[in-house]
């Protein structure tokens, strides 16, 4: 197989690694732009230490549409198995060249490359070789100019081994589909095209991040529209949602993006040996008037929490330490499931780390959970890229509320006594001033992502958290650390 490099806008091609395990990976390859031609034959080559270990060929008929009712844009997803645990792999995405000048030669054009690591079978006892998760949410492409992906790439490729991300949790608002006056279109085809175009722009800007490390993506409301699935708000740009055919077209295209592009699962559970258990739950796509997830998904979450035999990590798109929100629903708006979830999380006495985003601030908080000795540690990372213009009014900074959890002013949970929440200003991501009529009108949290690193102690799991400023670099061109000293804790 001979390869040649030809001038091409490779950033219009995407390569993403979804949901790695110790022995497998889901490869996602294709384009979200409507201007590229489907290759008659494409190839994904998986290598370990520069030696090919697996290849997948994609024929013309195998390309799939990411968005229904639109013939442009295409992708293919392949599950690759038989990999070795805890190792780093490279993937190259090629298309075979066509045309008379290449007849008789089997030549291939490299479209995109990326790397990922399989999950380890256990945590390392060496802090310098910790298992590290990157946590991020809320990415608005307009003023990013590739800075988020560049910062992530720098840490991934040149950062210390103790903080280099192995996998990443992107926990909501990877796209903002409800921003802009074009949301007022009365034409269903224009609605679908706008959703697809927004994905194309955002995935292009995030390309270097998506092609590095396994990803779990959770949608929040802006993958659909503000406060989805409800449309009783007063935002002028969402006025067209009152029309059923527009709402159905918008919802359909949005769900295509969540399921086909982000590859979001309802609930995904995986373990790192006997050391750590993860539960990744989509608490947005399956909402109703009374539930933040349907019965099937909720049963999986409850069973996971009640059967923990080790520290747990719950990954969700909205914070658990919530106050009542008068403008839109949060998890506290669904009191029955909220109460049941907290009761289940407190039942075993194991510590649980909640990883979340959504709120446009970065913060770490701790609180005792129930009478069995467990702690809740909530790590919130938001945003990767702030909203601009008039929409920049939707910015925030870390708060020291609620004062107690569960908030006794909002909910009473049998056998769960409210406890004082510990907030430390040293672990609030810093802010930056805004100026009226500029790109950023209000004070806002600095653009960042976080890394959460885990290693094995004698009788516990050590966890360390750092926030990384996306738009500031140190002398080594790495993102600047926001916390003067990393947050650390022992989990049991």
C-alpha positions, 0 to 999 in steps of 0.5 A, spaced: 500 500 500 503 506 497 501 513 500 502 520 498 500 526 501 496 531 496 494 538 498 487 537 502 483 541 507 484 535 512 480 539 517 474 537 513 475 530 515 473 527 522 476 521 526 473 520 533 475 514 538 468 513 541 468 509 548 474 505 548 475 499 553 481 495 555 480 491 548 476 495 543 475 501 540 469 504 536 472 508 530 468 514 527 470 516 520 467 521 515 465 528 514 460 533 516 461 538 511 456 537 505 462 539 499 466 533 500 465 526 495 464 519 498 471 515 497 469 509 493 474 506 497 477 508 504 481 505 509 482 505 517 489 502 519 490 501 526 497 500 528 501 499 535 509 501 535 508 503 528 506 496 526 499 495 523 495 490 527 488 491 524 485 494 518 478 496 516 476 497 509 469 502 507 466 501 500 462 506 497 455 503 499 457 502 506 457 510 508 452 512 512 448 519 513 449 522 519 443 526 518 436 524 515 433 527 509 440 530 507 444 526 502 450 530 503 455 528 509 457 521 510 460 517 516 462 510 518 463 507 525 467 500 526 468 496 532 475 494 533 476 488 538 482 484 540 486 490 542 491 489 548 489 493 555 493 499 557 496 501 550 497 507 545 494 505 538 495 510 532 489 510 527 490 512 520 484 514 515 485 514 508 482 514 501 484 510 495 486 515 489 481 515 483 483 517 476 486 516 470 493 519 472 493 513 478 490 507 474 495 501 475 497 504 482 494 502 488 495 509 492 492 512 498 491 519 500 492 520 508 486 524 510 486 524 518 490 521 523 489 520 531 491 516 537 488 513 543 489 508 549 485 502 551 483 502 558 488 499 563 486 493 567 488 496 574 490 503 576 497 504 577 500 505 584 505 510 581 502 517 581 506 519 575 503 514 571 496 516 573 489 514 569 487 521 567 480 523 564 479 530 561 473 533 563 469 539 559 463 542 556 460 548 553 463 549 546 461 555 542 465 555 536 465 563 534 471 566 537 475 559 539 479 559 533 481 552 534 484 554 541 481 549 545 483 543 541 490 546 540 490 546 548 488 539 549 493 537 543 499 540 547 497 537 554 496 530 550 502 530 546 507 534 551 504 534 558 507 530 564 505 523 564 501 524 570 496 529 567 496 527 560 489 525 558 487 517 557 480 518 555 475 524 555 468 526 558 465 531 554 459 532 558 454 537 554 453 543 549 458 541 544 454 545 539 449 551 540 444 549 535 439 554 538 444 560 537 442 566 532 436 569 528 437 563 523 433 559 528 427 563 526 426 559 519 419 557 517 422 552 513 424 545 515 429 543 510 433 550 513 432 548 520 435 541 518 441 544 514 443 549 520 443 543 525 448 540 520 452 546 519 453 547 526 456 540 527 460 541 521 463 548 524 464 545 531 467 538 529 472 542 525 474 546 530 475 541 535 478 536 530 485 535 534 481 534 540 477 529 537 482 525 534 486 524 541 484 519 546 477 515 547 471 520 548 464 519 551 459 525 549 453 527 553 448 532 550 445 537 554 440 542 552 444 546 547 445 540 543 437 540 542 434 547 544 434 551 551 431 547 556 429 541 551 425 537 551 420 543 553 419 549 549 415 554 554 420 559 555 420 566 552 426 566 548 425 570 542 430 565 537 426 559 539 419 562 537 418 557 531 418 551 536 411 553 537 410 550 530 409 543 530 413 541 524 418 546 525 419 543 532 419 536 529 424 537 524 429 541 529 428 535 534 429 530 529 436 533 526 438 534 533 437 527 535 441 525 529 447 529 531 446 526 538 446 519 536 450 518 530 455 524 531 456 524 538 454 517 539 451 518 546 448 512 549 443 512 554 447 509 560 454 506 559 458 503 565 465 500 565 470 499 570 477 499 571 479 493 575 477 492 582 479 500 583 474 504 580 467 504 577 464 509 572 457 510 570 456 515 564 448 517 563 445 522 558 440 525 563 437 530 557 435 526 551 430 522 555 426 527 559 419 527 560 415 532 565 416 528 571 423 524 569 430 526 567 431 519 564 426 514 563 425 508 567 430 503 564 436 508 564 434 510 571 434 503 573 441 502 571 443 508 574 440 506 581 443 499 580 450 501 579 450 506 585 447 501 590 452 495 588 458 499 588 464 495 591 469 501 590 469 508 589 464 511 583 464 516 578 458 519 575 458 523 569 452 527 568 450 533 564 448 537 569 450 538 576 447 535 582 449 540 587 443 544 584 439 550 587 432 551 584 432 555 577 426 559 576 428 560 568 429 553 566 429 545 569 435 542 572 436 535 576 432 538 582 426 540 578 425 532 578 424 531 585 422 524 585 428 521 581 433 526 584 431 523 591 432 516 589 438 517 586 441 521 592 439 515 596 442 510 592 448 513 592 449 514 599 447 507 600 454 503 600 458 508 604 463 509 598 465 515 595 462 518 589 465 523 584 460 527 580 463 530 573 459 535 570 458 541 566 453 546 563 453 552 568 458 556 565 463 556 571 468 551 574 468 548 581 470 543 586 465 541 592 465 536 597 459 534 602 458 528 606 453 523 603 448 519 608 450 516 614 454 510 611 461 515 611 461 516 603 462 523 600 460 526 594 465 530 590 463 534 585 467 536 579 464 541 574 468 544 568 465 549 564 466 552 559 471 551 553 469 557 549 464 562 552 458 565 548 459 572 544 455 578 543 448 578 546 448 571 548 455 572 552 450 575 558 449 567 559 455 567 563 457 566 570 462 565 576 463 559 581 458 560 587 458 557 594 451 555 594 447 551 595 449 551 603 447 544 604 446 538 600 440 536 599 438 543 600 433 543 605 429 549 602 427 545 596 427 538 598 427 533 604 429 526 603 428 520 608 434 518 612 438 523 608 440 529 613 442 535 610 450 536 610 454 543 610 457 543 603 465 545 603 467 550 598 474 552 597 475 558 593 482 555 591 478 550 586 474 555 583 476 557 576 478 564 575 474 569 571 475 575 566 472 582 566 467 583 560 465 590 557 458 592 554 458 591 547 464 587 546 464 580 544 463 579 552 459 583 555 459 580 562 464 577 567 465 570 565 469 564 567 475 563 563 475 558 558 478 551 560 478 544 561 480 539 567 484 533 568 482 528 573 487 523 575 487 517 579 492 512 582 492 506 587 494 507 594 494 502 599 487 502 601 484 507 597 484 511 590 488 517 590 485 523 585 488 529 583 484 535 579 487 541 575 484 546 571 487 548 564 486 555 561 485 554 554 487 561 552 493 562 556 500 558 554 506 557 559 513 558 556 513 551 554 506 552 550 502 548 554 496 551 557 496 554 564 494 551 570 488 555 573 489 552 580 495 554 584 496 547 587 492 541 584 486 539 588 487 532 591 483 527 595 483 519 597 477 516 595 474 510 599 
